[in-house]
Amino acid sequence: MTSTSKTTKRALGVVAGGAAFALVLAGCATGGTEGGDGGEALIVGTTDKVTFIDPAGSYDNGSFVVMNQIYPFLMNSMPGTADVVPDIAESAEYTAPNDFTVVLKEGLTFANGNELTSSDVKFSFDRQTAIADENGPSVLLGNLESVEAVDDTTVVFHLTAGDDQTFAQILSSPAAPIVDEEVFSADSVTPDDDIIAGNAFAGQYTITDYDFNNLIAFEANPDYDGVLGAPETDVVQMKYYTEASNLKLDVQEGGVDVAYKNLSATDIADLESDENVNVEIGPGGEIRYIVFNFDTQPFGASTPEADEAKALAVRQAAASLVDRDALSEQVYKGTYLPLYSYVPEGLTGATEVFKDLYGTDGAPDATKAAEILTAAGITEPVALSLQYNPDHYGESSGDEYALVKSQLEESGLFTVNLQSTEWVQYSKDRTTDVYPAYQLGWFPDYSDADNYLTPFFTTDNFLANHYDNPEVNSMITAQATETDPDARVTMIEEIQAAVAADVSTIPLLQGAQVAVTGTDVSGTTLDGSFKFRFGTMSKG
């Protein structure tokens, strides 16, 4: 999430194994869910939260789950794959190295009857970059120079860096839902109630009732003309819980049909032995990590005792004391695995650089941490304020960060003031220098190492933590347009090493996607696109 003063252009990476190319993608006539008969109404439960349903105002999984149902995209992935194809587009191709041209299908409309044309597409992207909300996804569009509506169905995206082989993926990301220019504001985040009243939807579903973070009622949109086709279920309700224990009880007793995010690891282990439910597990690109604010952390740039070398030593010492194995086993029962770098295991270019730099082969090392602090002239225990969120990332966050606090304090090198704030306030505070160090998680926008680098470590990144390393900026820009796959992997590895030396964040864990369903529910799809879709599911 980026500030309005963004200066660094986002450079998008090359899909692993790709090379410079002219991408031509022919639209599919029918989708993977074609032929749905409406089915029984489906109730989906979650402890996740919505920030805004305006795509310009939120960059979190809870909001994006809703957006995926109600907004169309130019590009989308079919259920079961992470590869993208045209959604409401007829075709998409590079017509020049810096020009990505999309042709829309004819006759597209929003649910309110307004025409959906290239003007709406241009409007959708122009407002993202103009608003550049600090909690929004505009950082993903840093490589976008301008958008041109050539005629009613033709749009040209003019890019700053050519041969951008992930731009098709970007068009399926949180930065890319297409919105109605007659309903949405061009220069500010549009309130949820205005969007609902305007019936400004053109995805598989519309919203018929909206009670913020309590209940959302969805109904199949007969006017959707995209690659996903007709949904299997006509009516879906999204029910929001404050306690994961209540969500677990409801899915066991049939009060909800699907529980998706965020049951505790203990609850999941218990449910796996319950014959009344099915536990579905899919590939996970989710990561959990600690962010340091370079201005307000101990010895940070805006503190009275500002000292860059001491601030770095604090971050490096903390990185040497974290015990990821303990977090994985004691808190998450192995449903999250230790993460030793910024790109998670399983993606091309992933390393384990934190094993090399901190602790001893990944294990905590208090002696090494003490040496780091002493060398920087820090002789007293470091007082660190550490913030976590109890509702957005699941109830286990309390246990996770209590254990982190214990790990840091057991060394005698830190005293930790641990506090928590609920998500709606937390998402505002963290971007306004309220927290010196704090918890975040990341659910990827697309399946490429670049998505774990550019949003985090370029200038004015969405972390808003004042990290700025010109060398890292240059490296990220360079890997984005490198068409030699082997050379790009080397560059991605070097970026991870450079950022790890600075310790902008401390990676902790990576996890899987989990959904718990009633035994009469079918079609749950948890795939490498990391998009949770209502349209594939049915009951009975």
Residue, then its C-alpha position, 0 to 999 in steps of 0.5 A: m500500500t503506497s503513499t501519494s508521493k510514490t516515485t518508484k516505478r513498479a517493475l514487474g517480473v518475468v514469469a518463471g521460465g518465460a522470455a520476451f514475447a508477444l502475448v496473445l490470449a484468445g478469450c474462452a467462450t464458456g467458463g469452468t462453472e457453466g451449466g450451474d442449476g442454481g443449487e441450494a443457498l450456500i452460507v460461507g463463514t469467516t473471521d476475516k474482515v472487509t476494509f472497503i469493497d472499493p478496489a482503490g481503498s483496500y489491499d487485504n484478503g478479506s476485501f479481495v474475497v468479496m471483490n472477486q465475486i462482484y467485479p469483472f477483470l480483464m484477465n482471470s484464472m480458471p479454477g484449478t490453475a494460476d494461469v490467466v486468460p481473458d475474462i471480460a476481454e476477447s483478447a489481450e496481446y503485446t502490440a509493441p514492447n511497451d503497449f499491452t492491448v486488450v479488446l473487450k467483448e461486445g455488449l458488456t453491462f453492469a448489473n445496473g444497466n450501465e454499459l461497460t466499455s473501454s472508458d470504464v476500464k481506463f477510469s478504473f486504472d486512472r483512479q487507482t493511480a490518482i487516489a494511490d490510497e495508502n491502504g490500496p494496491s496502486v503499488l502494483l501499477g508502478n509500471l503503468e505509464s498511461v491507459e488509452a481508450v482507443d474505441d468502445t472496446t479497445v484499451v491500450f496500456h502504455l508501460t514504462a518498462g517493456d517486455d513486462q511478462t507479468f502484466a497479464q497477471i497484474l490485470s487479474s490482481p487486486a489493482a485491476p477490478i473494473v468499476d462503473e465510472e458512473v458510480f465510483s469517485a474518480d479521486s477518492v475511495t467510494p463508500d461501500d453504501d454508495i457502491i451497493a446503492g449503485n448496483a455497480f457490479a459486473g462479476q459472477y455475483t451482485i450484492t443484495d444485502y450488506d451489513f458491514n463485517n456482519l453479513i453480505a448476501f450475494e445473488a448470481n448476476p445473469d449479465y456476467d459475460g466472463v470466462l468463469g461462466a454461470p455460478e453453480t449456486d445462485v444465492v450465497q451468504m458471507k457470515y462474519y465471526t469475531e471468534a474462530s471458536n464460534l465459526k468452528l462450532d457452526v461448521q460442525e453443526g451445519g450453521v455454515d456450509v463453508a468455513y474459510k479463514n481463520l480457524s486456529a491450527t488446533d481447531i483444524a486438527d480437531l476438525e480433521s477427525d470429525e466425520n461431519v465435515n471435510v477439511e480441504i487444504g490447498p497450496g499456500g503462498e501466504i506468509r507471516y512476518i514482522v515489519f520494522n518502522f525505520d523511523t519509529q523503531p528503537f534508534g529509528a530516524s525520527t527518534p531522539e536517539a536516532d542512530e542508523a547503525k544501532a537501529l540496524a543492530v536491533r533488527q539483526a539481533a531480533a532476527s537472530l533470536v526468533d525461533r521459527d520451528a517453535l512458532s510452527e509446532q507450538v502455535y500452528k501444529g505444522t499448518y504453517l512452516p518456518l520461512y527463512s527468506y522473503v520468497p516462500e519455498g516452492l516459488t522460483g528464486a526462493t532462498e533461505v538467506f536468514k539461515d546464513l545471516y542470523g542465528t545458527d542455521g536458522a535456530p536462535d542464537a542469543t550469543k550472536a545477537a548479543e555480539i551484534l548489539t555490543a558491536a553497535g554500542i548497545t549495552e542495555p536491553v532494548a525496549l521494543s514496542l511490538q503490535y499484533n492484530p487479533d482478528h484479521y490473522g486469526e486468534s492464534s496471532g495472540d499465541e504467536y506473538a506472545l511466543v515471539k515476545s518470550q523468545l526476545e526477552e529470554s535472551g535478556l537483550f530485549t524488553v517487549n511491550l506487546q499490544s494488539t489492535e483490531w483490524v479496522q483501526y490497525s490498518k490505519d495505524r500501521t501506515t501512520d508511524v504508530y507502530p515501531a514494529y508490527q505483525l503483517g501477513w501477505f496473501p499474494d496477488y499472483s504466483d511469481a517471486d516479484n510479488y514478494l519483492t516489489p510491493f515490500f522493498t521499493t521506495d514508498n512500498f505498501l508497508a509504509n515503513h520508510y525503507d529506502n535502499p537505492e541499490v535494492n530499487s535498481m535490482i528489483t527494476a532490473q529483474a523485472t525486465e530480465t528475459d533470461p530465466d536463469a539470470r533472473v533467478t540469480m537476481i532474485e536471490e541477490i535481492q533477497a540477500a540485500v534486503a535480508a542484510d538490512v532486515s526490513t522485515i523478519p519473515l516468520l512462517q508460510g502457510a497453506q489455504v484451508a477450507v472446512t465444508g459440510t459433507d454435502v458441499s462440493g466444488t471447493t477450489l483452492d489453487g495456485s491463483f490464491k483466489f477463493r471463489f463462490g461460483t465453483m461450490s454447490k450444496g446438496 
